[in-house]
């Protein structure tokens, strides 16, 4: 059997399979298209140095946008005094989802105005 050293086919595959190839933040479904699948990656729910950071339960599937939406989220949360101890992975996902959604909303507004061309033009889907 061929072994792969990339995330999609190799070391993160178990995480992607567990999460059914869906971004845990926005729901992008990697089974719906090749492009969607190529957009998947993984995201750590805990900051560097945390004892459980690299445990599979604390790593989730994320699309590349959501993963990078606020790539300083963990540092900012830690600096603000957020306590990661005793939080379940689902609790951590929900907290991160809120931060990601705020960033996605801001990008969507920018896209509507500057890319799509306002309400009168551009894409229909």
MARNU-423257 format. One record per atom (N, C-alpha, C): atom name; y negated, x negated, z. Coordinates in steps of 0.1 Angstrom, whole numbers. Each point is the difference from the previous one (the first is absolute). Layout:
# MARNU-423257
+----+-------+-------+-------+
| at |     y |     x |     z |
+----+-------+-------+-------+
| CA |     Y |     X |     Z |
...
+----+-------+-------+-------+
END
This chain:
# MARNU-423257
+----+-------+-------+-------+
| at |     y |     x |     z |
+----+-------+-------+-------+
|  N |    12 |    -8 |     0 |
| CA |   -12 |     8 |     0 |
|  C |   -12 |    -9 |     0 |
|  N |   -10 |     4 |    -8 |
| CA |   -12 |    -8 |    -1 |
|  C |    -9 |     3 |    12 |
|  N |    -6 |   -10 |     6 |
| CA |    -9 |     2 |    11 |
|  C |   -14 |    -2 |    -5 |
|  N |    -9 |     8 |     5 |
| CA |   -14 |    -1 |    -5 |
|  C |    -9 |    -4 |    12 |
|  N |   -10 |    -8 |    -3 |
| CA |    -9 |    -5 |    10 |
|  C |   -14 |     7 |     0 |
|  N |     0 |    12 |    -6 |
| CA |   -13 |     7 |     0 |
|  C |     2 |    13 |     9 |
|  N |   -11 |     6 |     3 |
| CA |     0 |    12 |     9 |
|  C |     7 |    12 |    -6 |
|  N |    -3 |     3 |   -12 |
| CA |     5 |    13 |    -6 |
|  C |    16 |    -1 |    -1 |
|  N |     5 |   -11 |    -4 |
| CA |    14 |    -1 |    -3 |
|  C |     8 |    -7 |    11 |
|  N |    -8 |    -7 |     9 |
| CA |     7 |    -9 |     9 |
|  C |    -3 |     3 |    15 |
|  N |    -8 |    -8 |     6 |
| CA |    -2 |     0 |    15 |
|  C |    -6 |    13 |     5 |
|  N |    -7 |     8 |    -7 |
| CA |    -6 |    12 |     5 |
|  C |     8 |    13 |    -4 |
|  N |    10 |    -3 |    -8 |
| CA |     7 |    12 |    -6 |
|  C |     5 |    10 |    10 |
|  N |     5 |    -5 |    11 |
| CA |     6 |     9 |    11 |
|  C |   -11 |     9 |     5 |
|  N |   -12 |    -6 |     2 |
| CA |   -12 |     8 |     5 |
|  C |    -3 |    11 |   -11 |
|  N |    -1 |    -4 |   -12 |
| CA |    -3 |    10 |   -11 |
|  C |    10 |    11 |    -1 |
|  N |    13 |    -4 |     1 |
| CA |    10 |    10 |     0 |
|  C |     0 |     9 |    12 |
|  N |    -2 |    -5 |    11 |
| CA |    -1 |     8 |    12 |
|  C |   -12 |    11 |    -1 |
|  N |   -11 |    -5 |    -6 |
| CA |   -11 |     9 |    -1 |
|  C |     1 |     8 |   -13 |
|  N |    11 |     0 |    -7 |
| CA |     3 |     8 |   -12 |
|  C |   -10 |    -4 |   -11 |
|  N |    -4 |   -13 |    -1 |
| CA |    -9 |    -5 |   -10 |
|  C |   -14 |     8 |    -1 |
|  N |    -5 |     4 |    12 |
| CA |   -12 |     7 |     1 |
|  C |   -10 |    -7 |     9 |
|  N |   -12 |    -1 |    -4 |
| CA |   -11 |    -6 |     9 |
|  C |    -1 |     9 |    12 |
|  N |     1 |    -6 |    12 |
| CA |    -1 |     8 |    12 |
|  C |   -14 |     5 |     3 |
|  N |   -10 |    -5 |    -7 |
| CA |   -14 |     4 |     2 |
|  C |    -4 |    11 |   -10 |
|  N |     2 |    -2 |   -12 |
| CA |    -5 |    10 |   -10 |
|  C |    11 |     8 |    -7 |
|  N |    13 |    -4 |     2 |
| CA |    11 |     7 |    -6 |
|  C |     3 |    -4 |   -15 |
|  N |    -6 |   -10 |    -5 |
| CA |     3 |    -4 |   -14 |
|  C |    15 |    -2 |    -1 |
|  N |     7 |     7 |   -10 |
| CA |    14 |     0 |    -1 |
|  C |     5 |   -10 |   -11 |
|  N |     6 |   -11 |     5 |
| CA |     5 |   -10 |    -9 |
|  C |    11 |     4 |    -9 |
|  N |     6 |    12 |     3 |
| CA |    12 |     5 |    -9 |
|  C |    -6 |     8 |   -11 |
|  N |   -12 |     3 |    -1 |
| CA |    -6 |     9 |   -10 |
|  C |    -3 |    -8 |   -13 |
|  N |    -3 |   -13 |     1 |
| CA |    -3 |    -8 |   -11 |
|  C |     1 |   -15 |     3 |
|  N |     3 |    -7 |   -11 |
| CA |     1 |   -15 |     2 |
|  C |   -13 |    -5 |     5 |
|  N |   -12 |     5 |    -5 |
| CA |   -13 |    -5 |     5 |
|  C |    -2 |     2 |    14 |
|  N |     4 |    12 |     5 |
| CA |    -1 |     3 |    14 |
|  C |     9 |   -10 |     8 |
|  N |    12 |    -2 |    -4 |
| CA |     9 |    -9 |     7 |
|  C |    -6 |   -14 |     0 |
|  N |    -6 |    -5 |   -11 |
| CA |    -6 |   -13 |     0 |
|  C |   -12 |    -1 |    10 |
|  N |    -6 |    11 |     3 |
| CA |   -11 |     1 |     9 |
|  C |     4 |    -1 |    15 |
|  N |    13 |     0 |     3 |
| CA |     4 |     0 |    14 |
|  C |     1 |   -14 |     6 |
|  N |    -3 |     0 |    13 |
| CA |     1 |   -13 |     7 |
|  C |     4 |     4 |    14 |
|  N |    -1 |    -9 |    10 |
| CA |     2 |     4 |    13 |
|  C |   -11 |    -4 |     9 |
|  N |    -1 |     6 |    12 |
| CA |   -12 |    -1 |     9 |
|  C |     5 |    -2 |    14 |
|  N |    -5 |   -10 |     7 |
| CA |     3 |    -2 |    14 |
|  C |    -9 |    10 |     8 |
|  N |     6 |     6 |    10 |
| CA |    -7 |     9 |     9 |
|  C |    -6 |    -6 |    12 |
|  N |     4 |   -13 |     2 |
| CA |    -4 |    -7 |    12 |
|  C |    -7 |   -13 |    -4 |
|  N |   -10 |    -5 |     8 |
| CA |    -7 |   -12 |    -3 |
|  C |     8 |   -13 |     1 |
|  N |    -5 |   -10 |    -6 |
| CA |     7 |   -13 |     1 |
|  C |     1 |    -4 |    14 |
|  N |    11 |    -6 |     3 |
| CA |     2 |    -4 |    14 |
|  C |     7 |    10 |     9 |
|  N |     1 |    12 |    -4 |
| CA |     7 |    11 |     8 |
|  C |    15 |    -3 |    -1 |
|  N |     7 |     1 |    11 |
| CA |    14 |    -3 |     0 |
|  C |     8 |     9 |    -9 |
|  N |    -4 |    12 |    -3 |
| CA |     8 |     9 |    -8 |
|  C |    -5 |     1 |   -15 |
|  N |   -10 |    -8 |    -3 |
| CA |    -6 |     1 |   -13 |
|  C |    10 |     0 |   -12 |
|  N |     9 |    -9 |     0 |
| CA |    10 |    -1 |   -11 |
|  C |    12 |     8 |     1 |
|  N |     1 |     9 |    10 |
| CA |    12 |     9 |     1 |
|  C |    -2 |    11 |   -11 |
|  N |    11 |     3 |    -6 |
| CA |     0 |    10 |   -11 |
|  C |    -6 |    13 |     4 |
|  N |     1 |     4 |    12 |
| CA |    -6 |    13 |     4 |
|  C |   -15 |     0 |     0 |
|  N |    -6 |   -12 |     0 |
| CA |   -14 |    -2 |     1 |
|  C |    -6 |    -5 |   -14 |
|  N |     8 |     2 |   -10 |
| CA |    -5 |    -4 |   -14 |
|  C |     3 |    13 |    -8 |
|  N |   -10 |     4 |    -8 |
| CA |     2 |    13 |    -8 |
|  C |    -4 |    -3 |   -14 |
|  N |     5 |     9 |    -9 |
| CA |    -4 |     0 |   -14 |
|  C |   -14 |     5 |    -1 |
|  N |    -7 |    -8 |    -9 |
| CA |   -14 |     4 |    -3 |
|  C |    -3 |    -4 |   -14 |
|  N |    -8 |     9 |    -7 |
| CA |    -4 |    -4 |   -13 |
|  C |   -11 |   -11 |     1 |
|  N |    -2 |    -7 |   -11 |
| CA |    -9 |   -12 |     2 |
|  C |   -14 |     4 |     4 |
|  N |    -5 |    12 |    -5 |
| CA |   -13 |     4 |     5 |
|  C |    -1 |     3 |    15 |
|  N |    10 |     8 |     5 |
| CA |     0 |     3 |    14 |
|  C |     2 |   -12 |     9 |
|  N |     8 |    -9 |    -5 |
| CA |     2 |   -13 |     7 |
|  C |   -12 |    -8 |     2 |
|  N |    -9 |     0 |   -11 |
| CA |   -12 |    -8 |     0 |
|  C |   -12 |     8 |     4 |
|  N |     1 |    13 |     2 |
| CA |   -11 |     9 |     2 |
|  C |   -10 |    -5 |    11 |
|  N |     6 |    -4 |    10 |
| CA |    -8 |    -6 |    11 |
|  C |     9 |   -11 |     5 |
|  N |     0 |   -11 |    -7 |
| CA |     9 |   -11 |     3 |
|  C |    -3 |    -7 |    13 |
|  N |   -11 |     4 |     6 |
| CA |    -4 |    -6 |    13 |
|  C |     2 |    10 |    12 |
|  N |     7 |    11 |    -3 |
| CA |     2 |    11 |     9 |
|  C |     6 |    -5 |    13 |
|  N |    11 |    -8 |    -1 |
| CA |     6 |    -5 |    13 |
|  C |    -9 |    -9 |     8 |
|  N |    -7 |    -9 |    -7 |
| CA |    -9 |    -9 |     7 |
|  C |   -11 |     8 |     7 |
|  N |    -6 |    10 |    -7 |
| CA |   -11 |     8 |     5 |
|  C |     5 |     9 |    12 |
|  N |    12 |     5 |    -1 |
| CA |     5 |     9 |    10 |
|  C |     3 |    -9 |    13 |
|  N |     5 |   -11 |    -2 |
| CA |     3 |    -9 |    11 |
|  C |   -13 |    -5 |     7 |
|  N |   -10 |    -3 |    -8 |
| CA |   -13 |    -5 |     5 |
|  C |    -7 |    12 |     8 |
|  N |     3 |    12 |    -5 |
| CA |    -6 |    12 |     7 |
|  C |     7 |     4 |    13 |
|  N |    11 |    -8 |     3 |
| CA |     7 |     3 |    12 |
|  C |    12 |    10 |    -2 |
|  N |     3 |     3 |   -12 |
| CA |    12 |     9 |    -2 |
|  C |    12 |    -7 |     5 |
|  N |     8 |     8 |     7 |
| CA |    13 |    -5 |     6 |
|  C |    11 |     4 |    -9 |
|  N |     7 |    -9 |    -5 |
| CA |    12 |     3 |    -9 |
|  C |    13 |     2 |     8 |
|  N |     0 |    -5 |    12 |
| CA |    12 |     0 |     9 |
|  C |     4 |    15 |     2 |
|  N |    13 |     2 |     0 |
| CA |     6 |    13 |     2 |
|  C |    -4 |    11 |   -10 |
|  N |    -5 |    -4 |   -12 |
| CA |    -2 |    10 |   -10 |
|  C |    12 |     0 |    -9 |
|  N |     4 |    12 |    -4 |
| CA |    11 |     1 |   -10 |
|  C |    -5 |    -3 |   -14 |
|  N |    10 |    -4 |    -9 |
| CA |    -5 |    -2 |   -14 |
|  C |    -7 |    12 |    -6 |
|  N |     5 |    12 |     3 |
| CA |    -6 |    12 |    -6 |
|  C |   -14 |     2 |     6 |
|  N |    -3 |    -3 |    12 |
| CA |   -13 |     1 |     6 |
|  C |    -9 |   -10 |    -7 |
|  N |     5 |   -12 |    -2 |
| CA |    -8 |   -11 |    -7 |
|  C |    -3 |     4 |   -14 |
|  N |    10 |     6 |    -7 |
| CA |    -3 |     4 |   -14 |
|  C |   -11 |    11 |     0 |
|  N |     1 |     9 |     9 |
| CA |   -10 |    11 |     0 |
|  C |   -14 |    -5 |     2 |
|  N |    -1 |   -10 |     9 |
| CA |   -13 |    -6 |     3 |
|  C |    -6 |    -8 |   -12 |
|  N |     9 |    -7 |    -6 |
| CA |    -4 |    -8 |   -12 |
|  C |    -3 |     9 |   -12 |
|  N |     8 |    11 |    -1 |
| CA |    -3 |    10 |   -11 |
|  C |   -14 |     5 |     1 |
|  N |    -5 |     3 |    12 |
| CA |   -14 |     5 |     1 |
|  C |   -10 |   -10 |    -6 |
|  N |     2 |   -13 |     4 |
| CA |    -9 |   -11 |    -6 |
|  C |     1 |    -1 |   -15 |
|  N |    13 |     1 |    -5 |
| CA |     2 |    -1 |   -14 |
|  C |    -6 |    11 |    -7 |
|  N |     1 |    12 |     5 |
| CA |    -5 |    12 |    -6 |
|  C |   -16 |     0 |    -1 |
|  N |    -6 |    -6 |    10 |
| CA |   -14 |    -1 |     0 |
|  C |    -5 |    -9 |   -12 |
|  N |     8 |   -11 |    -2 |
| CA |    -3 |    -9 |   -11 |
|  C |     3 |     6 |   -13 |
|  N |    11 |     7 |    -1 |
| CA |     4 |     7 |   -13 |
|  C |   -11 |    10 |    -3 |
|  N |    -5 |     8 |    10 |
| CA |   -10 |    10 |    -3 |
|  C |   -13 |    -7 |    -6 |
|  N |    -4 |   -11 |     6 |
| CA |   -12 |    -7 |    -5 |
|  C |     2 |    -5 |   -14 |
|  N |    12 |    -5 |    -3 |
| CA |     3 |    -4 |   -14 |
|  C |     0 |    11 |    -9 |
|  N |     6 |    12 |     4 |
| CA |     0 |    12 |    -8 |
|  C |   -14 |     4 |    -4 |
|  N |    -9 |     0 |    10 |
| CA |   -14 |     4 |    -3 |
|  C |    -6 |    -9 |   -10 |
|  N |     2 |   -13 |     1 |
| CA |    -5 |   -10 |    -9 |
|  C |     6 |     3 |   -14 |
|  N |    13 |     2 |    -1 |
| CA |     7 |     2 |   -12 |
|  C |    -6 |    13 |    -7 |
|  N |    -2 |    11 |     7 |
| CA |    -5 |    12 |    -6 |
|  C |   -14 |    -3 |    -6 |
|  N |    -8 |    -7 |     7 |
| CA |   -14 |    -2 |    -5 |
|  C |    -1 |   -11 |   -10 |
|  N |     7 |   -11 |     2 |
| CA |    -2 |   -12 |    -9 |
|  C |    10 |    -3 |   -10 |
|  N |    12 |     6 |     1 |
| CA |    10 |    -3 |    -9 |
|  C |     3 |    13 |    -9 |
|  N |     3 |    10 |     6 |
| CA |     3 |    13 |    -7 |
|  C |   -12 |     5 |    -7 |
|  N |   -12 |    -3 |     5 |
| CA |   -12 |     5 |    -6 |
|  C |    -5 |    13 |     5 |
|  N |     2 |     3 |    13 |
| CA |    -5 |    12 |     6 |
|  C |    10 |    11 |    -4 |
|  N |    -5 |    12 |     3 |
| CA |     9 |    12 |    -2 |
|  C |     1 |     4 |   -14 |
|  N |    -8 |    -5 |    -9 |
| CA |     0 |     5 |   -14 |
|  C |     9 |    -8 |   -10 |
|  N |     5 |   -12 |     5 |
| CA |     7 |    -8 |   -10 |
|  C |    12 |    -8 |     6 |
|  N |     6 |    -8 |    -9 |
| CA |    10 |    -8 |     5 |
|  C |    14 |     6 |     0 |
|  N |     8 |    -4 |     9 |
| CA |    14 |     4 |     1 |
|  C |     1 |    14 |     4 |
|  N |    11 |     7 |    -4 |
| CA |     3 |    13 |     4 |
|  C |    11 |     1 |    10 |
|  N |     7 |   -12 |     2 |
| CA |    11 |     0 |    10 |
|  C |    -2 |   -10 |    10 |
+----+-------+-------+-------+
END
